[in-house]
Amino acid sequence: MTRAGRAAAHTSALCLCLVLVAGCGGGDPTGDNGSGGGTALSDAALFALASPTAGFTWFAGTTDTLGSTAGTGHVERRLRIRVNARAATQLDPQGYFRAGAAFPDSSLIVKELYDANGRITTLAVMYKRRGDRNAAANDWLWGYFDRSGNVKFALSTRGSVCTGCHASGTDYTRANDLR
């Protein structure tokens, strides 16, 4: 690619990022327009928040994959979990969620699920967003995507396939079960 082509591609990507930020309330990825009417975040916007790994903290202090627990609702047996800075406020010194943790609004938890060949197949995402009409179970949004961003379970399902198992966890998280 020529220098001009690279510059054009970079400019296009930058414009897309600016459009996403501007369309999401000036840097607030929730997209809340302040109406108080429970504005819903889109599946695509949630996937965009969960896709990059930069700026996240790794659960249990490791980028290694962890084995899932028996009885999980996920088919995949290996996983990694990363959290944004808001959710990281609930990590203990060992990198696990504090006992009795209550995650602040805008906490983002991304569970990367891996197939037997070590490839990410799924992103299971929890995003705490008070007031979103798709929020369920203590204000969490629940997204489930393949690695390309195709929706496996939409936000509009309100975590119906997730909340039953997660209800027994710490603020609906089950990551500490991996200890």
Residue frames relative to the residue before (quaternion, step in Angstrom):
aa qw qx qy qz dx dy dz
M 1.0000 0.0000 0.0000 0.0000 0.00 0.00 0.00
T 0.4658 -0.6838 0.4891 0.2762 3.55 -1.00 0.84
R 0.6726 -0.4753 0.3740 0.4265 3.52 -1.33 0.28
A 0.6532 0.5101 -0.3124 0.4643 3.60 0.95 -0.85
G 0.6455 0.5214 -0.3138 0.4615 3.58 1.03 -0.80
R 0.6479 0.5044 -0.3125 0.4776 3.57 1.01 -0.84
A 0.6461 0.5191 -0.3179 0.4605 3.58 0.97 -0.84
A 0.6550 0.5035 -0.3133 0.4683 3.58 0.96 -0.84
A 0.6496 0.5067 -0.3177 0.4694 3.59 0.96 -0.84
H 0.6466 0.5124 -0.3151 0.4690 3.59 0.98 -0.86
T 0.6506 0.5119 -0.3110 0.4669 3.59 0.96 -0.89
S 0.6444 0.5175 -0.3212 0.4623 3.59 0.97 -0.83
A 0.6617 0.4944 -0.3064 0.4730 3.57 0.94 -0.87
L 0.6428 0.5155 -0.3208 0.4671 3.59 0.99 -0.81
C 0.6452 0.5136 -0.3210 0.4657 3.58 0.96 -0.85
L 0.6319 0.5264 -0.3320 0.4619 3.58 0.98 -0.81
C 0.6493 0.5083 -0.3161 0.4692 3.58 0.95 -0.88
L 0.6677 0.4975 -0.3089 0.4596 3.59 0.92 -0.86
V 0.6264 0.5201 -0.3350 0.4742 3.58 1.03 -0.75
L 0.6554 0.5078 -0.3187 0.4594 3.59 0.93 -0.86
V 0.6736 0.4814 -0.3007 0.4735 3.58 0.91 -0.88
A 0.6722 0.4915 -0.3069 0.4608 3.58 0.85 -0.92
G 0.6905 0.4760 -0.2768 0.4691 3.56 1.00 -0.79
C 0.6958 0.4410 -0.2659 0.5007 3.55 1.25 -0.20
G 0.6837 -0.5249 0.2990 0.4095 3.58 1.04 0.68
G 0.6764 -0.5428 0.3102 0.3894 3.59 0.87 0.90
G 0.8079 -0.2500 0.1201 0.5200 3.56 0.78 0.94
D 0.6087 0.4947 -0.3662 0.5006 3.58 1.24 -0.16
P 0.3077 -0.8091 0.4671 0.1802 3.60 -0.22 1.23
T 0.5073 0.6642 -0.4281 0.3438 3.57 1.19 -0.07
G 0.3443 -0.7634 0.4898 0.2426 3.58 1.13 -0.49
D 0.3614 0.7354 -0.5006 0.2794 3.60 1.23 0.23
N 0.2746 -0.7880 0.5318 0.1441 3.55 -0.69 1.06
G 0.5806 -0.6187 0.3576 0.3902 3.57 1.26 0.24
S 0.4765 0.6990 -0.4296 0.3159 3.59 1.23 0.01
G 0.3806 -0.7398 0.4775 0.2826 3.57 1.21 -0.41
G 0.5550 0.6493 -0.3697 0.3656 3.56 1.27 0.04
G 0.5937 -0.5988 0.3748 0.3852 3.57 1.14 0.35
T 0.0520 0.8208 -0.5626 0.0836 3.57 0.91 0.91
A 0.3126 -0.7810 0.5176 0.1558 3.57 -0.80 1.00
L 0.4082 -0.6543 0.5853 0.2504 3.53 -1.10 0.82
S 0.4120 -0.7069 0.5091 0.2671 3.59 -1.01 0.69
D 0.6365 -0.5089 0.4172 0.4023 3.55 -1.29 0.38
A 0.6573 0.5183 -0.3130 0.4488 3.59 0.93 -0.89
A 0.6574 0.5023 -0.3148 0.4652 3.60 0.96 -0.80
L 0.6476 0.4995 -0.3282 0.4727 3.59 0.99 -0.75
F 0.6360 0.5110 -0.3352 0.4712 3.61 0.95 -0.77
A 0.6395 0.5255 -0.3263 0.4565 3.61 0.99 -0.80
L 0.6417 0.5110 -0.3228 0.4721 3.61 1.05 -0.69
A 0.7384 0.4551 -0.2168 0.4479 3.56 0.98 -0.92
S 0.5915 0.6498 -0.3505 0.3241 3.61 1.13 -0.50
P 0.7121 0.4228 -0.3073 0.4688 3.64 0.71 -0.83
T 0.3299 -0.7454 0.5381 0.2141 3.59 -1.08 0.59
A 0.5258 0.6353 -0.4173 0.3818 3.60 1.19 -0.33
G 0.8021 0.2980 -0.2271 0.4651 3.54 -1.06 0.80
F 0.5953 0.5514 -0.3676 0.4543 3.57 1.25 0.07
T 0.3273 -0.6851 0.6095 0.2281 3.54 -1.33 0.37
W 0.3730 -0.7414 0.5162 0.2115 3.57 -0.91 0.92
F 0.5009 -0.6508 0.4977 0.2791 3.52 -0.93 1.00
A 0.8278 0.1509 -0.1688 0.5134 3.57 -1.07 0.84
G 0.5391 -0.6820 0.3666 0.3314 3.56 1.27 0.42
T 0.6863 0.4696 -0.2838 0.4774 3.59 1.15 0.43
T 0.3461 -0.7051 0.5769 0.2242 3.53 -1.20 0.64
D 0.4573 0.6665 -0.4566 0.3718 3.59 1.30 0.03
T 0.4913 -0.6205 0.4996 0.3521 3.55 -1.15 0.47
L 0.2812 -0.7394 0.5957 0.1393 3.51 -1.22 0.68
G 0.4828 -0.6420 0.5017 0.3211 3.57 -1.16 0.49
S 0.4289 -0.6935 0.5070 0.2794 3.57 -0.95 0.81
T 0.5455 -0.6303 0.4531 0.3159 3.53 -1.26 0.39
A 0.6144 -0.5350 0.4261 0.3934 3.54 -1.25 0.42
G 0.8022 0.3094 -0.2249 0.4584 3.54 -1.11 0.69
T 0.4052 0.7107 -0.4848 0.3093 3.58 1.23 0.17
G 0.4854 -0.6622 0.4909 0.2914 3.54 -1.19 0.52
H 0.5940 0.5665 -0.3620 0.4418 3.57 1.29 -0.08
V 0.4869 -0.6688 0.4888 0.2771 3.57 -1.03 0.84
E 0.6642 0.5188 -0.2994 0.4472 3.56 0.98 -0.89
R 0.3263 -0.7846 0.5068 0.1454 3.57 -1.03 0.83
R 0.7097 0.3410 -0.2506 0.5633 3.61 1.28 -0.05
L 0.0396 0.8102 -0.5813 0.0638 3.55 -1.05 0.75
R 0.1326 -0.7125 0.6739 0.1435 3.50 -1.43 0.21
I 0.1709 -0.7785 0.5971 0.0907 3.54 -1.12 0.67
R 0.0132 -0.7810 0.6243 -0.0056 3.53 -0.98 0.90
V 0.1793 -0.7925 0.5802 0.0562 3.53 -1.13 0.74
N 0.4707 -0.6492 0.5060 0.3177 3.56 -1.14 0.57
A 0.7418 -0.4270 0.2778 0.4361 3.57 -1.31 0.16
R 0.6239 0.5360 -0.3519 0.4468 3.63 1.00 -0.70
A 0.6955 0.4519 -0.2767 0.4852 3.59 0.84 -0.92
A 0.6093 0.5833 -0.3491 0.4083 3.59 1.06 -0.71
T 0.5416 0.6120 -0.4089 0.4060 3.60 1.19 -0.33
Q 0.6951 0.4620 -0.2657 0.4825 3.59 1.23 -0.34
L 0.4992 0.6384 -0.4352 0.3922 3.60 1.26 0.27
D 0.3835 -0.6892 0.5619 0.2495 3.55 -1.12 0.70
P 0.7325 -0.4330 0.2716 0.4496 3.65 -1.20 0.10
Q 0.6745 0.4721 -0.3001 0.4818 3.64 1.16 -0.44
G 0.5660 -0.6334 0.3686 0.3777 3.59 1.28 -0.02
Y 0.5431 0.5672 -0.4176 0.4571 3.59 1.26 0.37
F 0.5894 -0.5591 0.4235 0.4008 3.58 -1.20 0.34
R 0.5238 -0.6436 0.4624 0.3124 3.54 -0.97 0.91
A 0.5551 -0.5780 0.4728 0.3665 3.58 -1.10 0.66
G 0.8316 0.1620 -0.1463 0.5107 3.56 -0.86 0.96
A 0.2682 0.7940 -0.5089 0.1963 3.60 1.21 0.34
A 0.0864 -0.7328 0.6724 0.0586 3.52 -1.21 0.72
F 0.2984 -0.8035 0.4926 0.1508 3.56 -0.31 1.27
P 0.4397 -0.6930 0.5006 0.2752 3.58 -0.96 0.84
D 0.6677 -0.4772 0.3905 0.4171 3.51 -1.32 0.38
S 0.7937 0.2568 -0.2606 0.4860 3.59 -1.11 0.85
S 0.3775 0.6849 -0.5218 0.3409 3.61 1.17 0.42
L 0.0935 -0.7840 0.6133 0.0185 3.55 -0.99 0.93
I 0.0391 -0.7778 0.6268 -0.0251 3.55 -0.82 1.09
V 0.0700 -0.8036 0.5910 -0.0055 3.56 -0.74 1.10
K 0.1276 -0.7700 0.6234 0.0477 3.54 -0.76 1.09
E 0.1891 -0.7633 0.6120 0.0840 3.55 -0.65 1.19
L 0.1420 -0.7961 0.5860 0.0509 3.58 -0.68 1.11
Y 0.2144 -0.8167 0.5341 0.0432 3.56 -0.86 1.11
D 0.4131 -0.6809 0.5439 0.2644 3.56 -1.14 0.70
A 0.7354 -0.4342 0.2968 0.4272 3.58 -1.32 0.09
N 0.6774 0.4753 -0.2868 0.4826 3.61 1.22 -0.42
G 0.5736 -0.6350 0.3602 0.3715 3.59 1.27 0.20
R 0.5302 0.6100 -0.4170 0.4158 3.60 1.20 0.45
I 0.4846 -0.6335 0.5114 0.3197 3.56 -1.06 0.77
T 0.1385 -0.7953 0.5862 0.0685 3.55 -0.86 0.97
T 0.8232 0.1123 0.0208 0.5562 3.54 1.02 -0.84
L 0.1632 -0.7165 0.6632 0.1418 3.52 -1.27 0.57
A 0.1167 -0.7502 0.6492 0.0453 3.55 -0.74 1.13
V 0.0710 -0.8452 0.5279 -0.0451 3.55 -0.49 1.24
M 0.0840 -0.7412 0.6643 0.0470 3.50 -1.12 0.87
Y 0.0161 0.7887 -0.6124 0.0509 3.56 -0.84 1.01
K 0.2782 -0.7732 0.5477 0.1575 3.59 -0.57 1.12
R 0.1409 0.7954 -0.5656 0.1661 3.52 -0.60 1.21
R 0.2601 -0.7914 0.5405 0.1182 3.50 -0.07 1.33
G 0.8159 0.2852 -0.2117 0.4563 3.56 -0.99 0.86
D 0.5233 0.6064 -0.4423 0.4035 3.62 1.18 -0.10
R 0.4859 -0.6979 0.4379 0.2916 3.59 -0.78 0.96
N 0.6770 0.4598 -0.3024 0.4887 3.62 1.22 -0.31
A 0.4729 0.6734 -0.4474 0.3503 3.59 1.25 -0.03
A 0.0012 0.7666 -0.6414 0.0302 3.51 -1.13 0.77
A 0.8297 0.2540 -0.1343 0.4787 3.54 -1.29 0.10
N 0.8020 -0.3175 0.1471 0.4841 3.55 0.23 1.32
D 0.6841 -0.5350 0.2500 0.4281 3.57 1.06 0.92
W 0.4587 0.6669 -0.4697 0.3524 3.63 1.13 0.43
L 0.2608 -0.6741 0.6656 0.1858 3.50 -1.28 0.68
W 0.1857 -0.7871 0.5838 0.0715 3.57 -1.02 0.82
G 0.0274 0.8004 -0.5964 0.0537 3.57 -0.61 1.14
Y 0.0748 -0.7828 0.6178 0.0025 3.55 -1.08 0.77
F 0.0482 0.8340 -0.5354 0.1245 3.56 -0.39 1.30
D 0.4162 -0.6140 0.5722 0.3499 3.55 -1.22 0.38
R 0.7237 -0.4778 0.2811 0.4111 3.58 -1.24 0.35
S 0.6681 0.4932 -0.2994 0.4699 3.60 1.17 -0.47
G 0.5990 -0.5873 0.3539 0.4136 3.58 1.26 -0.11
N 0.4448 0.6650 -0.4788 0.3616 3.56 1.25 0.10
V 0.4469 -0.7188 0.4768 0.2375 3.54 -0.88 1.01
K 0.2232 -0.7534 0.6068 0.1198 3.55 -0.89 1.02
F 0.7586 -0.0083 0.0125 0.6514 3.57 1.08 -0.81
A 0.3625 -0.7730 0.4875 0.1829 3.56 -0.56 1.18
L 0.6365 -0.5211 0.4138 0.3901 3.54 -1.27 0.47
S 0.6257 0.5748 -0.3363 0.4062 3.57 1.04 -0.73
T 0.5835 0.5627 -0.3888 0.4379 3.63 1.21 -0.22
R 0.3212 -0.8012 0.4532 0.2225 3.57 1.40 -0.09
G 0.6754 -0.5398 0.2946 0.4070 3.56 0.98 0.85
S 0.2467 0.8260 -0.4840 0.1507 3.57 1.20 0.40
V 0.7087 0.4153 -0.2676 0.5037 3.61 1.12 -0.53
C 0.6937 0.4916 -0.2569 0.4594 3.60 1.29 -0.16
T 0.6835 0.5707 -0.2991 0.3430 3.54 0.82 -1.03
G 0.5722 0.6010 -0.3909 0.3984 3.60 1.06 -0.57
C 0.7171 0.4143 -0.2422 0.5055 3.58 0.85 -0.97
H 0.7070 0.4942 -0.2694 0.4282 3.57 0.94 -0.87
A 0.4988 0.6837 -0.4225 0.3244 3.61 1.18 -0.39
S 0.6865 0.4875 -0.2889 0.4556 3.60 1.08 -0.62
G 0.5874 0.6153 -0.3573 0.3857 3.59 1.25 -0.14
T 0.6417 -0.4779 0.4235 0.4249 3.52 -1.38 -0.12
D 0.8050 -0.1709 0.0508 0.5659 3.59 -0.38 1.26
Y 0.6978 -0.5093 0.2244 0.4509 3.53 0.96 1.06
T 0.5542 0.5477 -0.4352 0.4510 3.60 1.14 0.46
R 0.2167 -0.7884 0.5655 0.1084 3.57 -1.06 0.75
A 0.3512 0.7849 -0.4631 0.2148 3.58 1.26 0.08
N 0.6375 0.5413 -0.3508 0.4214 3.61 0.96 -0.69
D 0.5069 0.6312 -0.4235 0.4065 3.61 1.24 -0.20
L 0.6104 0.5875 -0.3377 0.4102 3.61 1.22 -0.41
R 0.4415 0.7078 -0.4557 0.3105 3.62 1.22 -0.13
